[in-house]
């Protein structure tokens, strides 16, 4: 994967992939912008959080907590969280 042997280079690979689990498991009260900013803080050169929310079809000013978002909105937020670190895969 990405030119590496996954059994030997797990750390290098994990740094270059985005993961979108079926169930996000986010804090129930977290709002979209808070979640994307939090995840962006984990990466050295993340995507711009609010622009990423817009591209995912989520209003960047939304105050709706994760638990109250529809299933489709939750999936779009999960996609934004998977892409915030600019993964190769």
N, CA, C and O atoms as CSV, one atom per row, in Angstrom:
chain,resi,resn,atom,element,x,y,z
A,1,UNK,N,N,0.840,-1.159,0.000
A,1,UNK,CA,C,0.000,0.000,0.000
A,1,UNK,C,C,0.894,1.234,0.000
A,1,UNK,O,O,1.790,1.369,0.834
A,2,UNK,N,N,0.636,2.135,-0.953
A,2,UNK,CA,C,1.415,3.367,-1.070
A,2,UNK,C,C,2.908,3.092,-1.191
A,2,UNK,O,O,3.734,3.915,-0.798
A,3,UNK,N,N,3.245,1.928,-1.738
A,3,UNK,CA,C,4.640,1.563,-1.927
A,3,UNK,C,C,5.299,0.937,-0.711
A,3,UNK,O,O,6.506,0.696,-0.718
A,4,UNK,N,N,4.523,0.668,0.337
A,4,UNK,CA,C,5.062,0.087,1.565
A,4,UNK,C,C,4.453,-1.290,1.825
A,4,UNK,O,O,3.356,-1.599,1.360
A,5,UNK,N,N,5.171,-2.092,2.562
A,5,UNK,CA,C,4.641,-3.362,3.040
A,5,UNK,C,C,3.801,-3.058,4.282
A,5,UNK,O,O,4.351,-2.616,5.291
A,6,UNK,N,N,2.476,-3.285,4.238
A,6,UNK,CA,C,1.621,-2.935,5.376
A,6,UNK,C,C,2.004,-3.629,6.683
A,6,UNK,O,O,1.732,-3.106,7.764
A,7,UNK,N,N,2.623,-4.782,6.595
A,7,UNK,CA,C,3.014,-5.486,7.822
A,7,UNK,C,C,4.220,-4.841,8.496
A,7,UNK,O,O,4.441,-5.033,9.692
A,8,UNK,N,N,4.988,-4.088,7.745
A,8,UNK,CA,C,6.217,-3.503,8.298
A,8,UNK,C,C,6.173,-1.983,8.427
A,8,UNK,O,O,6.945,-1.407,9.193
A,9,UNK,N,N,5.302,-1.344,7.707
A,9,UNK,CA,C,5.313,0.126,7.668
A,9,UNK,C,C,3.965,0.716,8.086
A,9,UNK,O,O,3.505,1.701,7.509
A,10,UNK,N,N,3.344,0.112,9.080
A,10,UNK,CA,C,2.022,0.570,9.516
A,10,UNK,C,C,1.971,2.037,9.881
A,10,UNK,O,O,1.022,2.732,9.519
A,11,UNK,N,N,2.971,2.517,10.589
A,11,UNK,CA,C,2.977,3.921,11.015
A,11,UNK,C,C,3.040,4.856,9.812
A,11,UNK,O,O,2.318,5.852,9.768
A,12,UNK,N,N,3.884,4.551,8.847
A,12,UNK,CA,C,3.993,5.402,7.648
A,12,UNK,C,C,2.691,5.404,6.863
A,12,UNK,O,O,2.276,6.435,6.334
A,13,UNK,N,N,2.055,4.252,6.791
A,13,UNK,CA,C,0.801,4.152,6.041
A,13,UNK,C,C,-0.314,4.891,6.766
A,13,UNK,O,O,-1.057,5.651,6.144
A,14,UNK,N,N,-0.440,4.679,8.062
A,14,UNK,CA,C,-1.519,5.340,8.822
A,14,UNK,C,C,-1.457,6.852,8.707
A,14,UNK,O,O,-2.495,7.513,8.732
A,15,UNK,N,N,-0.281,7.403,8.585
A,15,UNK,CA,C,-0.138,8.856,8.466
A,15,UNK,C,C,-0.654,9.380,7.126
A,15,UNK,O,O,-0.853,10.584,6.966
A,16,UNK,N,N,-0.870,8.481,6.165
A,16,UNK,CA,C,-1.250,8.920,4.818
A,16,UNK,C,C,-2.631,8.458,4.374
A,16,UNK,O,O,-2.992,8.633,3.210
A,17,UNK,N,N,-3.407,7.871,5.279
A,17,UNK,CA,C,-4.737,7.410,4.897
A,17,UNK,C,C,-5.809,8.127,5.717
A,17,UNK,O,O,-5.560,8.580,6.834
A,18,UNK,N,N,-6.987,8.219,5.144
A,18,UNK,CA,C,-8.146,8.748,5.847
A,18,UNK,C,C,-9.092,7.597,6.117
A,18,UNK,O,O,-9.253,6.715,5.274
A,19,UNK,N,N,-9.712,7.595,7.268
A,19,UNK,CA,C,-10.605,6.511,7.649
A,19,UNK,C,C,-11.984,7.082,7.943
A,19,UNK,O,O,-12.130,8.084,8.644
A,20,UNK,N,N,-12.996,6.414,7.385
A,20,UNK,CA,C,-14.378,6.818,7.629
A,20,UNK,C,C,-15.154,5.601,8.094
A,20,UNK,O,O,-15.683,4.854,7.271
A,21,UNK,N,N,-15.233,5.387,9.419
A,21,UNK,CA,C,-15.991,4.239,9.910
A,21,UNK,C,C,-17.483,4.417,9.678
A,21,UNK,O,O,-17.959,5.542,9.526
A,22,UNK,N,N,-18.215,3.331,9.650
A,22,UNK,CA,C,-19.657,3.412,9.435
A,22,UNK,C,C,-20.337,4.167,10.570
A,22,UNK,O,O,-21.242,4.968,10.333
A,23,UNK,N,N,-19.909,3.916,11.786
A,23,UNK,CA,C,-20.424,4.649,12.936
A,23,UNK,C,C,-19.328,5.563,13.468
A,23,UNK,O,O,-18.284,5.086,13.912
A,24,UNK,N,N,-19.556,6.861,13.426
A,24,UNK,CA,C,-18.506,7.818,13.759
A,24,UNK,C,C,-18.079,7.758,15.215
A,24,UNK,O,O,-16.893,7.901,15.511
A,25,UNK,N,N,-19.011,7.550,16.126
A,25,UNK,CA,C,-18.666,7.496,17.536
A,25,UNK,C,C,-18.172,8.818,18.098
A,25,UNK,O,O,-17.316,8.833,18.983
A,26,UNK,N,N,-18.696,9.917,17.600
A,26,UNK,CA,C,-18.304,11.233,18.105
A,26,UNK,C,C,-19.012,11.535,19.410
A,26,UNK,O,O,-19.987,10.875,19.767
A,27,UNK,N,N,-18.518,12.531,20.116
A,27,UNK,CA,C,-19.195,13.008,21.306
A,27,UNK,C,C,-20.585,13.476,20.900
A,27,UNK,O,O,-20.721,14.223,19.931
A,28,UNK,N,N,-21.607,13.061,21.612
A,28,UNK,CA,C,-22.987,13.342,21.232
A,28,UNK,C,C,-23.288,14.830,21.102
A,28,UNK,O,O,-24.093,15.221,20.257
A,29,UNK,N,N,-22.664,15.655,21.913
A,29,UNK,CA,C,-22.964,17.083,21.897
A,29,UNK,C,C,-22.059,17.931,21.027
A,29,UNK,O,O,-22.234,19.148,20.965
A,30,UNK,N,N,-21.091,17.316,20.352
A,30,UNK,CA,C,-20.152,18.105,19.543
A,30,UNK,C,C,-20.844,18.626,18.289
A,30,UNK,O,O,-21.652,17.932,17.673
A,31,UNK,N,N,-20.517,19.842,17.929
A,31,UNK,CA,C,-21.081,20.460,16.723
A,31,UNK,C,C,-20.109,20.266,15.566
A,31,UNK,O,O,-18.918,20.050,15.792
A,32,UNK,N,N,-20.604,20.340,14.318
A,32,UNK,CA,C,-19.747,20.054,13.155
A,32,UNK,C,C,-18.440,20.847,13.122
A,32,UNK,O,O,-17.374,20.263,12.926
A,33,UNK,N,N,-18.504,22.153,13.309
A,33,UNK,CA,C,-17.281,22.965,13.238
A,33,UNK,C,C,-16.305,22.587,14.347
A,33,UNK,O,O,-15.093,22.572,14.132
A,34,UNK,N,N,-16.829,22.283,15.527
A,34,UNK,CA,C,-15.965,21.865,16.635
A,34,UNK,C,C,-15.254,20.558,16.303
A,34,UNK,O,O,-14.060,20.404,16.557
A,35,UNK,N,N,-16.002,19.626,15.734
A,35,UNK,CA,C,-15.420,18.314,15.400
A,35,UNK,C,C,-14.325,18.450,14.348
A,35,UNK,O,O,-13.250,17.866,14.486
A,36,UNK,N,N,-14.597,19.219,13.299
A,36,UNK,CA,C,-13.604,19.350,12.233
A,36,UNK,C,C,-12.372,20.107,12.728
A,36,UNK,O,O,-11.248,19.760,12.365
A,37,UNK,N,N,-12.568,21.121,13.539
A,37,UNK,CA,C,-11.409,21.841,14.102
A,37,UNK,C,C,-10.592,20.933,15.016
A,37,UNK,O,O,-9.362,20.970,14.994
A,38,UNK,N,N,-11.272,20.124,15.815
A,38,UNK,CA,C,-10.571,19.193,16.690
A,38,UNK,C,C,-9.724,18.219,15.868
A,38,UNK,O,O,-8.539,18.037,16.149
A,39,UNK,N,N,-10.324,17.600,14.863
A,39,UNK,CA,C,-9.589,16.640,14.042
A,39,UNK,C,C,-8.475,17.332,13.262
A,39,UNK,O,O,-7.410,16.746,13.067
A,40,UNK,N,N,-8.699,18.560,12.816
A,40,UNK,CA,C,-7.657,19.298,12.091
A,40,UNK,C,C,-6.443,19.527,12.977
A,40,UNK,O,O,-5.315,19.572,12.488
A,41,UNK,N,N,-6.668,19.670,14.274
A,41,UNK,CA,C,-5.552,19.914,15.185
A,41,UNK,C,C,-4.607,18.717,15.299
A,41,UNK,O,O,-3.505,18.854,15.830
A,42,UNK,N,N,-5.017,17.566,14.817
A,42,UNK,CA,C,-4.181,16.373,14.872
A,42,UNK,C,C,-3.174,16.300,13.726
A,42,UNK,O,O,-2.294,15.439,13.739
A,43,UNK,N,N,-3.285,17.185,12.739
A,43,UNK,CA,C,-2.464,17.106,11.527
A,43,UNK,C,C,-1.600,18.345,11.356
A,43,UNK,O,O,-1.995,19.438,11.760
A,44,UNK,N,N,-0.414,18.183,10.755
A,44,UNK,CA,C,0.480,19.331,10.579
A,44,UNK,C,C,0.004,20.326,9.521
A,44,UNK,O,O,0.273,21.520,9.648
A,45,UNK,N,N,-0.692,19.868,8.489
A,45,UNK,CA,C,-1.157,20.759,7.413
A,45,UNK,C,C,-2.557,20.339,6.972
A,45,UNK,O,O,-2.733,19.832,5.864
A,46,UNK,N,N,-3.553,20.547,7.834
A,46,UNK,CA,C,-4.911,20.094,7.520
A,46,UNK,C,C,-5.600,20.968,6.479
A,46,UNK,O,O,-5.168,22.080,6.177
A,47,UNK,N,N,-6.684,20.423,5.946
A,47,UNK,CA,C,-7.576,21.223,5.111
A,47,UNK,C,C,-8.187,22.310,5.996
A,47,UNK,O,O,-8.222,22.168,7.218
A,48,UNK,N,N,-8.665,23.385,5.387
A,48,UNK,CA,C,-9.314,24.450,6.140
A,48,UNK,C,C,-10.675,23.923,6.605
A,48,UNK,O,O,-11.513,23.592,5.767
A,49,UNK,N,N,-10.914,23.837,7.911
A,49,UNK,CA,C,-12.102,23.164,8.436
A,49,UNK,C,C,-13.441,23.666,7.913
A,49,UNK,O,O,-14.277,22.853,7.518
A,50,UNK,N,N,-13.673,24.964,7.895
A,50,UNK,CA,C,-14.983,25.460,7.479
A,50,UNK,C,C,-15.227,25.258,5.991
A,50,UNK,O,O,-16.353,24.975,5.580
A,51,UNK,N,N,-14.188,25.400,5.184
A,51,UNK,CA,C,-14.335,25.142,3.753
A,51,UNK,C,C,-14.624,23.662,3.509
A,51,UNK,O,O,-15.390,23.314,2.610
A,52,UNK,N,N,-14.018,22.809,4.297
A,52,UNK,CA,C,-14.253,21.368,4.168
A,52,UNK,C,C,-15.696,21.021,4.525
A,52,UNK,O,O,-16.305,20.169,3.877
A,53,UNK,N,N,-16.240,21.663,5.533
A,53,UNK,CA,C,-17.648,21.441,5.864
A,53,UNK,C,C,-18.548,21.850,4.710
A,53,UNK,O,O,-19.491,21.135,4.374
A,54,UNK,N,N,-18.267,22.986,4.105
A,54,UNK,CA,C,-19.068,23.432,2.959
A,54,UNK,C,C,-19.019,22.420,1.827
A,54,UNK,O,O,-20.048,22.089,1.239
A,55,UNK,N,N,-17.818,21.926,1.517
A,55,UNK,CA,C,-17.682,20.938,0.445
A,55,UNK,C,C,-18.421,19.649,0.766
A,55,UNK,O,O,-18.886,18.957,-0.139
A,56,UNK,N,N,-18.533,19.322,2.051
A,56,UNK,CA,C,-19.240,18.107,2.458
A,56,UNK,C,C,-20.754,18.324,2.524
A,56,UNK,O,O,-21.507,17.387,2.789
A,57,UNK,N,N,-21.193,19.557,2.284
A,57,UNK,CA,C,-22.621,19.845,2.291
A,57,UNK,C,C,-23.190,20.108,3.670
A,57,UNK,O,O,-24.375,19.882,3.913
A,58,UNK,N,N,-22.350,20.584,4.570
A,58,UNK,CA,C,-22.790,20.913,5.927
A,58,UNK,C,C,-22.586,22.403,6.134
A,58,UNK,O,O,-21.519,22.939,5.833
A,59,UNK,N,N,-23.600,23.063,6.645
A,59,UNK,CA,C,-23.503,24.498,6.919
A,59,UNK,C,C,-22.435,24.726,7.988
A,59,UNK,O,O,-22.582,24.250,9.114
A,60,UNK,N,N,-21.358,25.448,7.653
A,60,UNK,CA,C,-20.278,25.658,8.623
A,60,UNK,C,C,-20.712,26.375,9.895
A,60,UNK,O,O,-20.033,26.275,10.917
A,61,UNK,N,N,-21.834,27.098,9.852
A,61,UNK,CA,C,-22.294,27.809,11.045
A,61,UNK,C,C,-23.341,27.003,11.822
A,61,UNK,O,O,-23.938,27.510,12.772
A,62,UNK,N,N,-23.560,25.760,11.418
A,62,UNK,CA,C,-24.563,24.920,12.070
A,62,UNK,C,C,-24.255,24.735,13.550
A,62,UNK,O,O,-23.123,24.437,13.931
A,63,UNK,N,N,-25.259,24.914,14.357
A,63,UNK,CA,C,-25.130,24.723,15.808
A,63,UNK,C,C,-25.739,23.379,16.232
A,63,UNK,O,O,-25.827,23.085,17.424
A,64,UNK,N,N,-26.155,22.572,15.260
A,64,UNK,CA,C,-26.787,21.293,15.551
A,64,UNK,C,C,-25.769,20.303,16.100
A,64,UNK,O,O,-24.766,20.030,15.440
A,65,UNK,N,N,-26.001,19.760,17.287
A,65,UNK,CA,C,-25.068,18.763,17.818
A,65,UNK,C,C,-25.147,17.472,17.006
A,65,UNK,O,O,-26.162,17.181,16.373
A,66,UNK,N,N,-24.078,16.719,17.036
A,66,UNK,CA,C,-23.971,15.490,16.251
A,66,UNK,C,C,-25.161,14.565,16.488
A,66,UNK,O,O,-25.695,14.002,15.532
A,67,UNK,N,N,-25.579,14.398,17.715
A,67,UNK,CA,C,-26.657,13.454,18.027
A,67,UNK,C,C,-27.983,13.841,17.374
A,67,UNK,O,O,-28.857,12.991,17.205
A,68,UNK,N,N,-28.142,15.111,17.007
A,68,UNK,CA,C,-29.400,15.575,16.405
A,68,UNK,C,C,-29.321,15.705,14.883
A,68,UNK,O,O,-30.301,16.077,14.237
A,69,UNK,N,N,-28.179,15.405,14.326
A,69,UNK,CA,C,-28.034,15.456,12.876
A,69,UNK,C,C,-28.679,14.206,12.277
A,69,UNK,O,O,-28.725,13.158,12.921
A,70,UNK,N,N,-29.172,14.318,11.053
A,70,UNK,CA,C,-29.728,13.143,10.383
A,70,UNK,C,C,-28.591,12.166,10.085
A,70,UNK,O,O,-27.418,12.533,10.153
A,71,UNK,N,N,-28.938,10.937,9.760
A,71,UNK,CA,C,-27.916,9.945,9.433
A,71,UNK,C,C,-27.049,10.377,8.258
A,71,UNK,O,O,-25.839,10.151,8.260
A,72,UNK,N,N,-27.662,10.995,7.257
A,72,UNK,CA,C,-26.901,11.475,6.102
A,72,UNK,C,C,-25.950,12.594,6.463
A,72,UNK,O,O,-24.819,12.637,5.978
A,73,UNK,N,N,-26.406,13.508,7.318
A,73,UNK,CA,C,-25.538,14.595,7.773
A,73,UNK,C,C,-24.374,14.046,8.590
A,73,UNK,O,O,-23.246,14.521,8.460
A,74,UNK,N,N,-24.640,13.057,9.424
A,74,UNK,CA,C,-23.573,12.445,10.204
A,74,UNK,C,C,-22.533,11.798,9.291
A,74,UNK,O,O,-21.333,11.884,9.554
A,75,UNK,N,N,-22.991,11.154,8.221
A,75,UNK,CA,C,-22.061,10.535,7.280
A,75,UNK,C,C,-21.241,11.599,6.554
A,75,UNK,O,O,-20.043,11.409,6.342
A,76,UNK,N,N,-21.861,12.712,6.168
A,76,UNK,CA,C,-21.109,13.791,5.514
A,76,UNK,C,C,-20.063,14.382,6.457
A,76,UNK,O,O,-18.955,14.713,6.036
A,77,UNK,N,N,-20.421,14.509,7.732
A,77,UNK,CA,C,-19.449,14.990,8.710
A,77,UNK,C,C,-18.310,13.980,8.855
A,77,UNK,O,O,-17.146,14.371,8.940
A,78,UNK,N,N,-18.630,12.702,8.884
A,78,UNK,CA,C,-17.589,11.667,8.960
A,78,UNK,C,C,-16.654,11.753,7.760
A,78,UNK,O,O,-15.444,11.580,7.900
A,79,UNK,N,N,-17.211,12.021,6.582
A,79,UNK,CA,C,-16.379,12.180,5.390
A,79,UNK,C,C,-15.440,13.372,5.553
A,79,UNK,O,O,-14.252,13.273,5.244
A,80,UNK,N,N,-15.962,14.489,6.034
A,80,UNK,CA,C,-15.119,15.666,6.249
A,80,UNK,C,C,-13.995,15.351,7.230
A,80,UNK,O,O,-12.859,15.781,7.028
A,81,UNK,N,N,-14.300,14.608,8.287
A,81,UNK,CA,C,-13.293,14.249,9.279
A,81,UNK,C,C,-12.234,13.319,8.693
A,81,UNK,O,O,-11.065,13.385,9.072
A,82,UNK,N,N,-12.647,12.450,7.766
A,82,UNK,CA,C,-11.689,11.546,7.121
A,82,UNK,C,C,-10.764,12.297,6.171
A,82,UNK,O,O,-9.634,11.868,5.937
A,83,UNK,N,N,-11.232,13.411,5.624
A,83,UNK,CA,C,-10.452,14.144,4.620
A,83,UNK,C,C,-9.659,15.315,5.192
A,83,UNK,O,O,-8.821,15.880,4.490
A,84,UNK,N,N,-9.897,15.689,6.430
A,84,UNK,CA,C,-9.281,16.897,6.991
A,84,UNK,C,C,-7.753,16.834,7.002
A,84,UNK,O,O,-7.099,17.873,6.913
A,85,UNK,N,N,-7.185,15.660,7.106
A,85,UNK,CA,C,-5.733,15.527,7.135
A,85,UNK,C,C,-5.070,15.425,5.774
A,85,UNK,O,O,-3.873,15.150,5.690
A,86,UNK,N,N,-5.832,15.642,4.698
A,86,UNK,CA,C,-5.317,15.569,3.309
A,86,UNK,C,C,-4.708,14.195,3.009
A,86,UNK,O,O,-3.558,14.114,2.577
A,87,UNK,N,N,-5.470,13.113,3.233
A,87,UNK,CA,C,-4.904,11.784,3.015
A,87,UNK,C,C,-4.655,11.482,1.538
A,87,UNK,O,O,-5.307,12.032,0.651
A,88,UNK,N,N,-3.693,10.591,1.305
A,88,UNK,CA,C,-3.423,10.116,-0.052
A,88,UNK,C,C,-4.451,9.054,-0.450
A,88,UNK,O,O,-4.806,8.927,-1.622
A,89,UNK,N,N,-4.913,8.308,0.527
A,89,UNK,CA,C,-5.900,7.245,0.278
A,89,UNK,C,C,-7.050,7.431,1.242
A,89,UNK,O,O,-8.005,6.653,1.221
